[in-house]
Amino acid sequence: MNIDAHTGNVVNFYDTHPINEQQILEKLRADGIGLATLNEDILQLYDMDHYDGVEAIDVLAQKAGISATSQVLDVASGMGGPARYLAHNYGCRVMGIDLTESRVEGAIRLTELTGLSDRVAFRTANALVNPFSDQTFDVIIGQEAWCHIPDKQRLIAECVRVTRIGGHIAFTDILEGSGLNSGQREELSRGMGYVDLGTLAGYQGLLAAAGCVVEEAENLSARWAVILRQRQEMYRSLEAQTVARFGEAVYRRWDDVYTLFVGLIEQGQLAGGRFLARRR
Ligand SMILES: C[S@@+](CC[C@H](N)C(=O)[O-])C[C@H]1O[C@@H](n2cnc3c(N)ncnc32)[C@H](O)[C@@H]1O
């Protein structure tokens, strides 16, 4: 698959994802929460698309030393849950970039609803062509998103370029573990938009080569195996909504590929990792 076809595949994956802006708004309504009373303390329970909820964001924020004066960039920010959470809880300013326009538009609208638009902004952009100047940010974060990005060397180089000297890059990602066969690789690429997955050692090498000190690299696989089973149940609980919005075939394809994904994590063929690096 060439990069353009891959990009289209990722955008389509997120345009038809079971977690989306409409689904979040419907869940809020079903729970009796009016938009006039919505705030970040409530929305943070509904809008995250990574593993381990706000605790995972706190771990990254604390390791990277995010404070009220920090300028943070979330690379592949999705619907903006982590960006809003960081601005609300740490007082920092956060910019999010994401490839998928529907995600960026949803992120902007959800941010307006929480009154955080003065400190949190989003732009449609490919992380491989980061639109910001050198050394713009104190901290770069990313969560369960860089697995979709084809050229990890360029991705890391772009992240390092926009980080100020002494600033941090803190991220979690889905990794290749003990290895995949070509059928599994193809299925994950077609069904979930995963491409050229990084490894624990691979990311450390890329960060070091791009001018960083790698301060931590942790294997999160055991924890993620538990979380992913629970997430599959959550996605299955959204079956009626997903079928109504995107059709039966999309839901079935989703469930099949997610079943494969969870199995591969449980068997160690895929892995999870958390990285903390400082720009020298
Ligand atoms: C699982 S979501 C993560 C969202 C967010 N980190 C969160 O925790 O809620 C992955 C996101 O990566 C974005 N993405 C994929 N490839 C990208 C690229 N090359 N550049 C920027 N964003 C990309 C997708 O559009 C999607 O919104």
The ligand as an SDF file (V2000), in Angstrom:
LIG
                    3D

 27 29  0  0  0  0  0  0  0  0999 V2000
   -6.5230    6.4590   18.4700 C   0  0  0  0  0  0  0  0  0  0  0  0
   -6.6680    8.1030   17.8390 S   0  0  0  0  0  0  0  0  0  0  0  0
   -5.8370    8.9000   19.1940 C   0  0  0  0  0  0  0  0  0  0  0  0
   -6.5350   10.1030   19.7100 C   0  0  0  0  0  0  0  0  0  0  0  0
   -5.9860   10.7600   20.9480 C   0  0  0  0  0  0  0  0  0  0  0  0
   -4.5530   10.5290   21.1450 N   0  0  0  0  0  0  0  0  0  0  0  0
   -6.7300   10.3340   22.1930 C   0  0  0  0  0  0  0  0  0  0  0  0
   -6.0780    9.7800   23.0770 O   0  0  0  0  0  0  0  0  0  0  0  0
   -7.9350   10.5630   22.3180 O   0  0  0  0  0  0  0  0  0  0  0  0
   -5.4560    8.1780   16.5560 C   0  0  0  0  0  0  0  0  0  0  0  0
   -5.4820    9.4800   15.7320 C   0  0  0  0  0  0  0  0  0  0  0  0
   -4.3010    9.5110   14.9020 O   0  0  0  0  0  0  0  0  0  0  0  0
   -4.6210   10.3000   13.7600 C   0  0  0  0  0  0  0  0  0  0  0  0
   -3.5760   10.1380   12.7420 N   0  0  0  0  0  0  0  0  0  0  0  0
   -3.2800    9.0240   12.0500 C   0  0  0  0  0  0  0  0  0  0  0  0
   -2.2470    9.2560   11.2010 N   0  0  0  0  0  0  0  0  0  0  0  0
   -1.8720   10.5440   11.3650 C   0  0  0  0  0  0  0  0  0  0  0  0
   -0.8690   11.3800   10.7770 C   0  0  0  0  0  0  0  0  0  0  0  0
   -0.0420   10.9270    9.8370 N   0  0  0  0  0  0  0  0  0  0  0  0
   -0.7750   12.6500   11.1990 N   0  0  0  0  0  0  0  0  0  0  0  0
   -1.6250   13.1380   12.1440 C   0  0  0  0  0  0  0  0  0  0  0  0
   -2.6050   12.3990   12.7230 N   0  0  0  0  0  0  0  0  0  0  0  0
   -2.7360   11.1180   12.3500 C   0  0  0  0  0  0  0  0  0  0  0  0
   -5.9860    9.7660   13.3840 C   0  0  0  0  0  0  0  0  0  0  0  0
   -6.6560   10.6480   12.4990 O   0  0  0  0  0  0  0  0  0  0  0  0
   -6.6510    9.6230   14.7650 C   0  0  0  0  0  0  0  0  0  0  0  0
   -7.4280   10.7500   15.0750 O   0  0  0  0  0  0  0  0  0  0  0  0
  1  2  1  0
  2  3  1  0
  2 10  1  0
  3  4  1  0
  4  5  1  0
  5  6  1  0
  5  7  1  0
  7  8  2  0
  7  9  1  0
 10 11  1  0
 11 12  1  0
 11 26  1  0
 12 13  1  0
 13 14  1  0
 13 24  1  0
 14 15  1  0
 14 23  1  0
 15 16  2  0
 16 17  1  0
 17 18  1  0
 17 23  2  0
 18 19  1  0
 18 20  2  0
 20 21  1  0
 21 22  2  0
 22 23  1  0
 24 25  1  0
 24 26  1  0
 26 27  1  0
M  CHG  2   2   1   9  -1
M  END
$$$$
